[in-house]
């Protein structure tokens, strides 16, 4: 796992073999945006300690959507450190293991990438302590507004931190050589609409589920 500083003393990215997660700092209080795949917990903890921080200060883990590379380590981290796990109600049943992952509408060129993504270990059923709705403001980053961002999955969310002009897109948007619509969407028309709405927020720092932040 690679640790990348995005904003000094404020925001870091954890890059895994497939996918990534983010650590937001409000002083000593920590928020994770996504949690990597199963088995990532120890590496995340080591990285947090390497920053001179205490993993026990992870107060919440906000899941952008219910795919294995984004929530696999969430419950292990939450159980160890008492963090609250948050997700949108449309993806929460998938994360809990109550419903199957919705099948994406794949384009031909996406199929090899999708098969590669399935090499990530399956995520265990994971509790969701709190379901969050569009427009809800979470108490970190000076107020992090939940943006329902369907298309990649029905319950995908983005997080907009207006005070810092930061946007976490989840997999709705990707940055692979260029900024692009995320892949493996269940509803491509919804995904395109989400892309436009997120672009209109005009954040200065944009953090994707896959690819380098801008």
Beta strands, then each sheet from edge to edge (+ up, - down):
strand 1: 2-7
strand 2: 11-15
strand 3: 20-26
strand 4: 29-33
strand 5: 58-62
strand 6: 84-88
strand 7: 130-132
strand 8: 137-138
strand 9: 144-148
strand 10: 157-161
strand 11: 166-170
strand 12: 173-175
strand 13: 179-181
strand 14: 205-208
sheet 1: 1+ 2- 3+ 4- 5- 6- 7-
sheet 2: 8+ 9- 10+ 11- 14-
sheet 3: 12+ 13-
end
